[in-house]
Amino acid sequence: AVSAPTGPLAGLRVLDLSRILAGPSATMLMADMGAHITKIERPRSGDDTRRYAPPYLQKGPEQDSDISAYFASCNRNKHSVALNFTTGEGQQVVRHLLQESQVLVENFKTGTLDKYGLGHKQLREEFPGLIYCSITGFGNTGPYKERPAYDMLIQAMGGSMSITGVPDGEPMKMGVSMFDLTAGLHAIIGILAALRHKAQTGIGQHVDISMLDVSIALLQNQGMNFLAKKQRQARVGNSHPNVVPYQVMPSRDDYFILTASNDEQFEKFCKVAAAEELLQDGRFRTMKARVVNRVEVTERLNEITGGHTTNWWLQELQTAGVGCAPILHLDEVFADPQVRSRDMMIQMAMPGFQQPVNLIGSPLKFSRTKVNYRLPPPRLGEHTDPVLLAAGFTEAEIEQLRVSGAVGEAPQPMEMPTPPLTMATPTVSDAKEGDPSPGPVLGSTWDSVRSTSVPNASAFISSEPTSVPRPRSKLRGRAVGGGTWDSVRSMSVPNASAYVDNLGGGGVPPRPRRQLAKMQDQGTSSKPVS
């Protein structure tokens, strides 16, 4: 049976011309919430991130598939159409698909789509109700508007690298593509606001999202620290510029996070540490004093926390109500009972794979309109024919488009793994690792807590529980060493030169005029998780 979207955006149709990360991350979140996403990919090569590998998803033991982990991170619940919109025929297909689309999302360099008649100004008269969202490095205005951008460039130009890193080290980038991802989130906010306006007026508009704008907006308190006194901010490493202690602390055997973010919490910390005499010292008594005397305060607190193990501190501080946490590696994160209780790791079966693959779940939990997982990350052009047939094209017209080079070849069908599959929640075993460790990561069990996200994909989600070792942190905090990132390329808004072959031509097929068929998601349904 065909699975229906259950999320709050069910019924919304989005034509997704984006690729790499900023746009696809946004459209995947919308897809999880029920939107029908038609992902346009270049024939033969597809989204750039199909080649951002290794690692690849494993279709068997130690056997790479042709789907990169990067691509899989932001492309589930989408229909892949292999279409070359640099040809006249391809442009006509895009316009035809827009007849039933409410939203278009793209993240090409400013002006690229104008070359092919697909810019906002060129489409707005023909599609006055269209929400056209552009995600670019620098926006559609300003002196930098035509520059390509990458996440790391934005981290540098937006100021975040200047305030990230150890005080005596080099500026440091963040470990994730922060402004790709947050630009995508702002795109969703803008799209939903524009849809609200359209619901009232019937008129669409252009949503112009700049990664640089987003990076500056997210400076928030750090940006205001500068604007308040017009003084550059010194890097404080893993500390907080306005709160002490709010940082990584050494223990006898490891490191942990301490966030005594007000005077009451600091007093509780002192009681746990049997160091109440600090409350009589003027350098420690107030939040302002602790920030002003950061060096002396930190040195003394480091001496204190070094007297006990990490587990001791976590147990005692949690009991006292003081903010604290272990520092987890990713294997420990995905085994954490809170993470598991919220279904933040799911398993989906994929055609041609021997076993289901692990994917990151949606963070969006709704009490009524639950997200669901209908389609695994697609193979290139997997849905070309079904999408075009549902849009009113005949098989003969689709073949004509293939001959002209506007449409790519469909991949060969692949069998789904058996038996039928359901949601899986990994279990944590008590198996010990060979190397000694300071002890298990603390955390209560959340076995009775269930995520409100109900997958709807019996053909894609596994019922077999997985087992992973109980997490044991081996992190040892070290000063961050120097290094260059000259060879690192962020994956946000590159030039479209890799996509566009030419403006070449051939005849333009007539746009089909028949009544367009409504297309349902091509997937299968599942029962709610009990």
C-alpha positions in Angstrom: 0.0 0.0 0.0 1.1 3.6 -0.7 2.1 5.4 2.5 0.6 8.8 3.1 2.4 11.6 4.8 1.2 12.3 8.4 3.1 15.5 9.2 1.7 19.0 9.4 3.0 19.9 5.9 1.1 17.0 4.1 -0.2 18.3 0.8 2.5 20.9 0.3 4.5 20.3 -2.9 8.1 21.5 -3.1 10.3 21.6 -6.2 13.8 21.2 -4.9 16.5 22.5 -7.2 19.0 22.6 -4.3 22.0 20.4 -3.7 24.8 19.7 -1.2 23.7 20.7 2.3 22.0 24.0 3.0 19.0 23.5 0.7 18.7 19.7 1.0 18.8 19.8 4.8 15.9 22.2 4.7 13.8 20.2 2.2 14.4 17.0 4.2 13.0 18.5 7.3 10.0 19.7 5.3 9.7 16.2 3.8 9.7 14.6 7.2 6.9 16.9 8.1 4.9 15.6 5.2 5.8 17.8 2.2 6.1 16.1 -1.2 9.6 16.9 -2.3 10.6 16.5 -6.0 14.4 16.6 -6.0 15.9 17.7 -9.4 19.3 16.2 -10.0 21.7 16.5 -12.9 21.6 13.3 -15.1 24.5 10.9 -14.7 26.2 12.7 -11.8 23.4 13.9 -9.5 23.8 15.9 -6.3 27.4 16.7 -5.6 27.2 15.0 -2.2 26.7 11.6 -3.9 30.5 11.8 -4.4 31.4 13.2 -1.0 32.8 9.9 0.2 34.0 7.7 1.8 32.3 6.7 3.8 29.5 5.1 1.9 26.4 3.3 3.3 27.2 -0.4 3.7 25.0 -2.7 1.6 26.7 -5.7 3.1 29.5 -6.6 5.6 32.5 -4.4 4.5 30.7 -3.7 1.2 30.3 -0.2 0.0 27.1 0.9 -1.7 27.1 3.8 -4.2 25.2 6.1 -1.7 27.5 8.3 0.4 26.8 8.8 4.1 26.8 12.5 3.4 24.1 12.3 0.8 22.0 10.0 3.0 22.2 12.6 5.8 19.9 15.1 4.1 17.9 13.4 1.4 15.4 10.9 2.7 11.7 11.2 1.9 12.4 12.7 -1.5 11.6 11.8 -5.1 14.7 12.0 -7.3 14.2 13.2 -10.9 17.2 13.2 -13.2 16.6 16.4 -15.3 19.0 18.7 -17.1 17.4 22.2 -16.9 20.2 23.8 -18.9 18.3 22.6 -22.0 15.2 24.2 -23.3 13.3 20.9 -22.9 14.4 20.6 -19.3 13.3 24.2 -18.6 9.9 23.4 -19.9 9.7 20.3 -17.6 10.6 22.5 -14.6 7.8 24.9 -15.5 5.4 22.1 -15.9 6.2 20.7 -12.5 5.8 24.2 -11.0 2.1 24.1 -12.0 1.5 21.9 -9.0 4.2 23.2 -6.7 3.7 25.8 -4.0 7.4 26.2 -3.2 10.7 26.2 -5.1 14.0 25.9 -3.2 17.4 26.6 -4.8 20.9 27.3 -3.6 22.8 28.2 -6.7 25.1 31.2 -6.9 23.1 34.4 -7.3 22.1 34.8 -11.0 22.8 31.3 -12.1 19.1 30.3 -12.7 18.4 33.5 -14.5 20.6 32.2 -17.3 18.0 29.4 -17.9 14.8 31.4 -17.4 14.3 30.0 -14.0 15.1 33.0 -11.8 12.4 34.5 -9.5 11.8 37.5 -11.7 11.3 35.3 -14.7 8.8 33.0 -13.0 6.8 35.3 -10.8 4.4 36.5 -13.5 3.7 33.0 -14.7 3.5 31.6 -11.1 2.3 34.5 -8.9 1.5 32.3 -6.0 5.0 30.6 -5.9 7.2 30.8 -2.8 10.6 31.0 -4.3 13.4 30.4 -1.7 17.0 31.2 -2.6 19.8 30.1 -0.1 23.1 31.7 -1.1 26.3 32.7 0.5 25.8 36.5 0.5 22.2 37.0 -0.7 20.7 38.5 -3.8 21.9 42.0 -3.1 25.2 43.7 -2.1 28.7 43.8 -3.5 29.4 40.1 -2.8 26.2 38.7 -4.2 27.8 36.9 -7.1 30.5 35.2 -5.0 30.3 31.5 -4.4 30.4 30.5 -0.7 31.3 27.6 1.5 30.5 27.1 5.2 34.1 27.7 6.4 34.3 30.9 4.4 31.2 32.1 6.2 32.5 31.0 9.6 35.6 33.2 8.9 33.8 36.2 7.4 31.0 36.2 9.9 33.3 36.5 12.9 32.6 33.1 14.6 36.1 31.8 14.0 37.6 34.9 15.6 35.9 34.0 18.9 36.3 30.2 18.6 39.4 28.4 19.8 41.9 28.5 22.6 43.2 31.9 23.6 46.8 31.3 22.5 45.9 29.2 19.4 44.7 29.9 15.9 41.1 30.8 15.0 39.0 27.6 15.0 36.1 26.5 12.8 33.2 24.5 14.3 33.1 20.8 13.9 29.9 20.9 11.9 28.8 23.0 8.9 26.9 25.3 11.2 25.9 28.0 8.7 24.9 25.6 6.0 22.5 24.0 8.4 21.2 27.1 10.1 20.7 28.8 6.8 18.5 25.8 5.9 16.6 26.3 9.1 16.1 30.0 8.4 14.9 29.0 4.9 12.2 26.9 6.5 11.1 29.7 8.8 11.0 32.1 5.8 9.0 29.6 3.7 6.4 29.0 6.4 6.0 32.7 7.0 5.6 33.3 3.3 3.0 30.5 3.0 1.1 32.2 5.9 1.1 35.5 3.9 0.0 33.6 0.8 -2.9 32.0 2.7 -4.1 35.5 3.4 -3.4 37.2 0.1 -2.9 34.5 -2.5 0.4 36.1 -3.5 3.8 34.4 -3.3 7.1 36.0 -2.8 10.9 35.6 -2.9 12.6 34.4 0.3 16.2 35.5 0.1 18.4 33.7 2.7 22.1 34.7 3.0 24.5 32.4 4.9 26.5 35.5 5.9 23.4 37.2 7.3 22.5 34.1 9.3 26.0 33.8 10.7 25.9 37.4 11.9 22.4 37.0 13.4 23.6 34.0 15.3 26.4 36.0 16.9 23.6 37.1 19.3 25.2 37.8 22.8 28.7 37.7 21.4 27.9 40.2 18.7 26.2 42.4 21.3 29.2 42.1 23.6 31.2 43.8 20.8 28.5 46.4 19.9 28.1 47.4 23.5 31.7 48.7 23.9 33.1 48.3 20.3 35.9 46.1 21.7 37.2 42.9 20.0 36.4 39.8 22.0 39.3 37.6 23.2 38.9 33.9 22.6 38.1 32.0 25.7 38.4 28.4 24.4 35.8 26.1 26.0 34.8 28.8 28.5 31.9 31.3 28.4 32.6 35.0 27.9 30.0 36.1 30.5 29.8 33.2 32.9 32.4 31.4 35.1 32.5 28.4 35.6 30.8 27.4 32.4 33.4 25.2 30.7 35.4 22.0 30.4 36.7 20.9 33.8 39.5 18.3 34.5 38.7 15.4 36.8 41.1 12.8 38.3 40.5 10.5 35.3 38.9 12.5 32.5 37.1 15.7 31.7 33.5 16.9 32.1 31.3 20.0 31.6 30.4 22.2 34.5 27.8 25.0 34.0 27.3 26.9 37.3 25.4 29.6 35.5 24.4 31.8 38.4 25.4 32.5 42.0 22.9 29.9 43.4 24.4 27.2 41.3 27.9 28.2 42.2 27.0 28.0 45.9 25.7 24.5 45.4 28.9 23.5 43.6 31.0 24.8 46.5 29.0 22.7 48.9 29.4 19.6 46.8 33.1 20.3 46.5 33.5 21.0 50.3 34.9 24.4 49.3 32.5 26.8 50.9 35.3 29.1 51.9 35.4 30.3 48.3 32.1 32.1 49.0 33.9 34.4 51.4 36.5 35.3 48.8 35.6 38.4 46.9 37.0 37.0 43.7 34.5 34.1 43.8 31.4 35.6 45.5 29.5 37.0 42.5 29.1 36.3 38.8 30.7 39.6 37.9 33.7 38.9 40.2 34.2 35.4 38.8 34.3 36.8 35.2 36.7 39.6 36.1 39.0 37.2 37.9 38.5 34.4 35.4 42.2 33.2 35.4 42.5 32.9 39.2 39.0 31.3 39.6 39.6 28.8 36.9 43.0 27.7 38.3 41.5 27.1 41.7 38.4 25.3 40.4 40.6 23.0 38.3 42.6 22.1 41.4 39.3 21.2 43.1 37.7 19.1 40.3 41.0 17.2 39.8 40.5 15.6 43.1 37.6 13.3 42.1 36.7 11.1 39.1 34.3 12.3 36.4 31.6 9.9 37.6 31.9 11.1 41.1 31.3 14.7 40.0 28.5 13.8 37.7 26.7 11.9 40.4 27.1 14.5 43.1 26.4 17.5 41.0 23.3 16.0 39.4 22.0 15.2 42.8 22.7 18.8 43.9 21.0 20.2 40.8 24.1 21.7 39.3 24.5 21.7 35.5 27.0 19.1 34.4 27.5 16.6 31.6 29.9 13.9 30.3 31.7 14.6 27.0 30.6 11.9 24.7 31.9 10.5 21.5 29.4 9.8 18.7 29.2 6.1 19.5 28.3 7.1 23.0 25.8 9.7 21.8 23.8 7.2 19.7 23.8 4.7 22.6 22.6 7.2 25.2 19.3 6.3 26.7 17.8 9.8 26.2 18.8 9.8 22.6 17.3 6.3 22.1 14.1 7.2 23.9 13.6 10.0 21.4 14.1 7.9 18.3 17.0 10.0 17.2 18.5 7.0 15.4 16.3 5.1 13.1 16.8 2.2 10.7 15.5 2.2 7.1 15.7 -0.6 4.6 17.1 0.3 1.2 16.8 -1.5 -2.1 19.8 -3.8 -2.7 21.0 -3.7 0.9 21.3 -6.9 3.0 20.4 -5.1 6.2 18.6 -1.8 7.2 20.9 1.2 7.5 21.1 3.6 10.4 19.9 7.2 9.8 19.5 10.2 12.1 15.9 10.7 13.1 13.9 13.9 13.0 14.1 16.2 16.0 10.5 17.4 15.3 8.0 15.8 17.6 4.3 16.6 17.2 1.5 15.4 19.4 -1.0 15.2 16.5 0.7 15.5 13.1 3.5 13.2 13.6 6.5 13.0 11.2 7.0 9.8 9.2 9.7 8.2 7.2 8.3 7.1 3.8 11.3 6.9 1.5 15.0 6.1 2.0 17.6 8.3 0.4 16.9 7.8 -3.4 19.1 6.5 -6.1 19.8 9.0 -8.9 16.7 9.4 -11.0 14.8 6.7 -9.1 11.5 8.5 -9.4 11.9 10.3 -12.8 9.3 8.3 -14.7 6.6 8.1 -11.9 6.9 11.8 -11.2 6.6 12.8 -14.9 3.8 10.3 -15.6 1.9 11.7 -12.6 2.5 15.2 -14.0 0.8 14.3 -17.2 3.6 13.3 -19.5 3.1 10.2 -21.6 5.7 7.4 -21.8 6.4 8.5 -25.4 7.1 12.1 -24.3 9.4 10.9 -21.5 11.3 8.9 -24.0 11.6 11.9 -26.3 13.0 13.9 -23.4 15.6 11.2 -22.8 16.6 11.2 -26.4 17.1 15.0 -26.2 19.2 14.7 -23.1 16.8 16.6 -20.9 16.0 13.5 -18.8 18.4 10.9 -17.5 18.1 7.1 -17.6 16.1 5.5 -14.8 18.1 3.1 -12.5 17.5 -0.6 -12.6 14.9 -1.8 -10.1 16.3 -3.4 -6.9 14.6 -5.7 -4.5 13.9 -4.6 -0.9 15.3 -6.7 1.9 13.0 -9.1 3.7 11.3 -9.8 6.1 8.9 -6.9 6.7 10.5 -4.2 8.8 9.5 -2.0 11.7 11.1 0.6 13.9 14.2 -0.5 15.9 15.5 0.9 19.1 19.1 -0.1 19.8 19.8 -1.9 23.1 22.8 -1.2 25.2 24.7 -4.2 26.5 26.8 -4.5 29.6 29.7 -5.9 27.6 33.0 -4.4 28.7 35.7 -3.2 26.3 39.1 -4.7 26.5 40.8 -1.5 27.6 40.2 -0.2 31.1 38.0 2.9 31.4 36.9 5.2 34.1 33.4 3.8 34.1 30.1 3.9 32.3 28.5 7.2 31.3 25.8 8.1 33.7 22.2 8.4 32.6 18.8 7.1 33.7 16.8 4.7 31.6 13.9 6.1 29.6 12.4 2.8 28.5 8.9 4.0 29.2 9.3 7.1 27.1 8.4 7.0 23.4 9.0 9.6 20.8 5.8 11.1 19.3 7.4 10.6 15.8 5.7 7.6 14.3 7.4 6.1 11.3 5.1 5.0 8.5 7.4 2.7 6.6 7.0 -1.0 7.2 9.1 -1.6 4.1 11.9 0.6 5.2 12.3 0.3 9.0 13.8 -2.7 10.8 12.4 -4.6 13.7 15.6 -6.3 14.6 17.1 -4.6 17.7 20.8 -3.7 17.5 23.2 -4.0 20.4 26.0 -1.6 21.1 28.5 -1.6 24.0 27.6 0.5 27.0 29.4 3.8 26.3 32.6 4.5 28.1 34.2 7.8 27.5 37.9 7.8 26.5 38.1 11.5 25.8 41.2 13.2 27.0 41.1 16.9 26.6 44.1 18.3 24.9 45.0 21.7 23.7 43.9 22.0 20.1 46.9 21.9 17.9 47.5 24.2 15.0 46.8 23.2 11.5 45.7 24.5 8.2 42.4 23.9 6.4 43.6 24.8 3.0 42.4 21.4 1.6 39.1 21.5 3.4 36.1 22.6 1.2 32.8 23.3 2.9 29.8 22.1 0.9 27.4 24.9 0.8 26.8 27.1 -2.2 29.3 26.4 -5.0 29.2 27.8 -8.5 26.8 26.0 -10.8 29.5 25.4 -13.4 29.7 21.7 -12.3 26.0 21.4 -13.0 25.4 23.3 -16.2 26.8 21.7 -19.4 25.6 24.2 -21.9 22.6 26.0 -23.1 22.4 23.6 -26.1 19.2 23.0 -27.6 17.1 20.8 -29.7 13.4 21.2 -30.1 11.2 22.0 -27.1 8.4 19.5 -26.6 4.9 21.0 -26.2 3.8 21.3 -22.6 1.2 18.6 -21.9 -2.2 20.2 -21.4 -4.2 17.3 -20.0 -5.5 17.3 -16.5 -2.6 16.7 -14.1 -2.8 13.6 -12.0 -2.2 13.9 -8.3 0.9 12.0 -7.3 1.1 10.1 -4.0 4.4 9.3 -2.2 5.9 6.1 -3.7 6.4 4.1 -0.5 4.7 1.7 1.9 3.0 2.2 5.2 3.6 0.9 8.6 1.8 0.6 11.9 2.5 3.1 14.7 5.2 2.0 17.1 3.8 0.7 20.4 
